[in-house]
Amino acid sequence: MAYDCVDVIALGEAEETLRELLDRGGDPDGVDGLWYKQEGEVVRNSPRMPIHDLDSLPYPARDLVDMDAYARAWYSLTAASPELRGTSVIASRGCPYACTYCQPTLEKLFGPRLRRRPVPHVIGELHELKHRYQLDAFMLEDDTFIAHNGWAMEFAQALRDSGLGFKWGCNVRADLVVRGPHLLEEMARSGLVQINMGIESGSQRILDEVYDKRITVDQVREAAKIAKNLGLRVGGYFMLGAPSETRAEIRRTIEYAARLPIDEAAFNITTPLPGTYLWDKSRDLVGTEWQEFDYYR
């Protein structure tokens, strides 16, 4: 709000906030979830509660996008098949885990509870993708799609019964895959072709002491093996350069990734983002102003 170019900020989920602001002709007075400037002072309206019924939101307005060009450029499942035409779908909001590089920011954005769209609502969106836009693939971008087995199982069965014939992918946690391999089997039967795992590090110390990831390197290895035995492609996300991480631990992570039975590995530089636990515990080590952060460097 200190920047001259900023007039109003919507905090958290903004769909209902922005609609109310528009309904009021742009007058922010009394609109929950907004901060705004008035005669040089910042006015902080009351916070807005997270949206309880996510099926009250319409599907994304993809008609405003050149979906043919979008689908040709889409790359989320290229490891499985470069010819697939697809898009991203989000079926839930929030995350029940406490990884230091995300929390408590995610909780402040989405609230403390993981909320999921009803399965029929998601299937309805997929019907639109198939019949209106002639897509044949999608990536579920939920932070942890399989956080609750019951919902994920219901979705996989509904998708298989729909006859839509989609190929799809999602993000998973290694420990959940190991605990419930039957779920991954059902997902594969419904068209799942790729999973992506937040592996982060090959050092158990970094996973435990720095990231509070609550997975083990052995669980990652076992989860990748389970997926490969089902014929799935596996992608892994890694971070290098955590606070206190040594050169030896960085090298161990790279060697660990190279030995895992995975198809893709994405390495990023650990960035303690303001508002996270990781920032709080390492801000004295950061040598630049956070306003200058480049997320991709």
N, C-alpha and C positions, 0 to 999 in steps of 0.2 A: 504493500500500500504506500510505501515511501516514494515509489517512482511516480513521476508526474504523469506518465502515460497510462497509469492504472487508475480507473475510476471506481470499479466495482469488482469484488471477488465473490464467487460462489464457493462455499466450503462443502466438502463431501459430495454426495450425489446431487447432481444439479438439474435433473429432468423436471421435477415439480417446481423447484426454485425458479428456474428460468421461465417456465410457463406462467407462473404467477406474476413474475416481473413484467412479462409481455402483456398479460391481461390487465395490468395496472398502468399500461402505457409507458412503461419504463421507470415508474416511480418506485424506488427501492424502500421507501419508508414502511417499516413493519413487515417486510418480506423475510420470513425465517430463512436462515442459511446464508444471508448476505452480509458482507462488510462493504461500506461505501464511504465516500468523502462528502462532507457537507461543510462548506465554508472553511475548508482547510483542516477540519477535524475528521478523524475516522470514527464512524458510527458502526458499532458491532451489534447487529440484530441477533435475536435468539437463534440457537442452532436448530437445524431441521432434522427430524428423526429419519433414519434410513427407511427406504421404501419397503414396506412389509410384503406386499403382494407384487412380485416382479412380473407376473402375467398381466398386471394392469398397464404395463408399458407396451407400446406398439413395437412391431418388428422394426429393425433398422431401415431407414428410408433409402434403400439401395437403388430406387428409381432415380435418385439424384446423382448417381455415379454411372459412368460408362462401364457397366459390368462386364461387357465383352472384353474390353481392354484390360480391366482389372483381372479377370480370370486368366487371361493369357500370361500376365506378369506374375501371377500368384506362385509362390515357391515353397510353401510350408511342407508339402509332401513330396518334394522332388526326389528325395532319397528312395521313396517307395515307387514313384512313377512320375517322370517329368511331364507326361502328357496330361495329367489330371488338371481339370478346371475347377477351382474351388474358392472358398472364402473362409473367414473366421466366424465362429459362433461362440457366444458366451452364455452359459446356462446357469451360472451362480455368481454370487458376489461374497467376498470375504474369504478369510483363511483362518483355520483354528490353530495354526502353529505359530511359534514364537521366534523364528529365525531373526537374528539380530540385524540383518541387512534390509529387512522389510518392516519389521514391527518396531514401535507400535503404530507406524504410519498407516498400515492397511486397516487397523482397527479404527483409527480416527476417521478414515475415509468411509469405511463400510460398516462400522459398528462391530460389536464383539461376537456377533452370531453369523455363522455361515448360512446364507439364504439361497435357496434353489428355485428356479422356475419349475412349475409343474411339467412333468414329462410330456403330456399332450401339447402344451404350449410350444415346447422346443420342436417336437415332431411337426407341428403346423408350420413353423418357420422353415424346416427342411423341405416340406412339400413345396413351399414357395420357391426355394432355391432350385429345386428340380424342375418344376413346371413353368415358372416364370422366367428363370435365368439360365436354364439348361446346364446347371452345374452338376458335377458328378463326385465332388469331394468337399470335405470341410475339416477344419482344425478347431477343436474345442480349446479355447484359450484360458479356460478356468485355471486358477492357480493350482488347485489340487482336485481334479475331477473325481477321483475315487476316494475322497475323504470319508464318504458314507456309502458303504457297499450297497445298501438297499436301493437307494435312488439310482446309482449307476447301473445296477443289475436291471432295474425296471426300464431304464432308458435303453440299454442294449437289447433287451427283449422286444421292446416296442419298435425299435429301429429295424430289427430283423423282420418282425411281423409286418412292417409297413410296405415291404417290397420295393423301397426306393432305390436300393442297390448302391448306396453311397460307399466310397472309400473314405476313411476318416482317421484322424489322429487326436491325441490328447496328451496333457501333462500328467505325470504320476509321481508318487513318492516311492522310493525303493522299498521302504519298510512295509508299506501297504500292499505292494505287489507280492512280497514274500509271504505275508500273512494270509493273503487271499488269492492264490493263483487261479482258482476256479472262476473268479470274476473276470480276469484277463482272458480266459478261455471263451467265456460267453461274449465278451466284447469282440474278440477276434471273429467269432461266428457271425457277428452283426456287421462286419466289414472293416473293423479296425485294422490298419496296416502299419501304424507307427506310433510309438510312445516316445516322449521326451522326459528325461529325468534331470532334476536339479541335483547333480552329483557334487559340485562345488570344489571338492578337494580330495586328494589321495592321502592326506594326513589326518588321522583320527583326532589328533590334538587340535588341529584347526577347526574341524567339524564340531568338536565338543566345546572347546574353550573360547573360540572366537565367534563362530556362527550359531552355536546352539541349535544345530540342524536336527539332532536327535535321530540320525541314521548312522549306520556303520559302513565301512568300506566293504565288509563281507556281504552285507545286505545288498549293496549296489551290484556287486559281482553276481550274486544269486538272482537278483531281479532281472538283470540283463540276460542271464542264461535262460530263465523262464520265458522271457519274451522271444528270444531267438529260437527256442524250441517250438514256439507257436508260429514261427515264420514271420515275425514282426521285425520291422526296422526299428532301430533304437538310436535316439539322439541323446547326447549328454551335454549339460551346461556346466562349465567350470569357471572358477574365479582364481586369479593369481595375484599375489601381492597383498595378502591380508595383513593387518597390523600384527607385528611380531613374527610373521612368517619368514623362515630362513630360505636361503637359496637352495639348500638341500631339500626342504619341503616342497618348494616350487618344482624342482626337478622330479621329485617323487610323484607329484600330481600328474606331470606330463607323461612320465613312464607308466603310471597307473592307467591313465586314459588310453595309452597306446596298446596296453595289454587287455583291456576290457573288450568283450564281444559286442562292440557298438559300431554303428555305421557312420555317425557324425559326431564331431566334438566341437563345441563352440567355447573359446576361451575369452574371458573378459577381465579387465583390470578391476580389482576390488575397489569400489568407490563408496566410502561412508557417506550416505546421503543424509542431509540435515533432517532431524526429526526421528531418526532411527536409533536403536540401542547402540548400533555399531558406531554411529557418529558420537554419541555421548561418551563412549569409552575410548575414543581415539582422536577426538577433535584437536587435542594438543599436538598430534603428529601431522596434521594436515597443514601443508605449507602454502596454501592459497586461499583466498576468500571463496566461500561456497558459491557465491553468485557467478564465479568464473568457471565453475565445474563444467566440463564437457562429458556428458554421460558416456559417450562412445570412445573416450580416451582414458 
